[in-house]
Amino acid sequence: MTAELIGYAAAWAGFALASLPLAEMQGRKAEWPRFIAAWNWANVVQYLVLIALTVPAALGLPDSVAQGLGLAALGYALWLEWFVAKSALRLAGGAAVMFVVLDLLLGIFIGGLVGRLSAG
């Protein structure tokens, strides 16, 4: 549990810190605080949607339906993060993808690290 909490904090702070130079490279440093605020609230929405779509799957739905709901939740989360980056930073769609990829890579790296720490 401790490793998970540290991992969550590291992922949040890591993305915030790593996204600032990326926003600067795009000439959007002034919009970055609005982006981080919107990204933070979008994470709340993503978690709620993930719970809403995966909890019913644990209640005995067929595997194909459960996997479909999980895939829909993941797709929505990626789209929402892209939309927030595009809108809050006033970027073109392709440039907004870089922020989604950055968050995914950090999440995968920190998730793997937390998994290794949790395993002992």
Secondary structure by P-SEA (a helix, b strand, c coil): caaaaaaaaaaaaaaaaaaaaaaaaaccccaaaaaaaaaaaaaaaaaaaaaaacccccccccaaaaaaaaaaaaaaaaaaaaaaaaacccccaaaaaaaaaaaaaaaaaaaaaaaaaaac
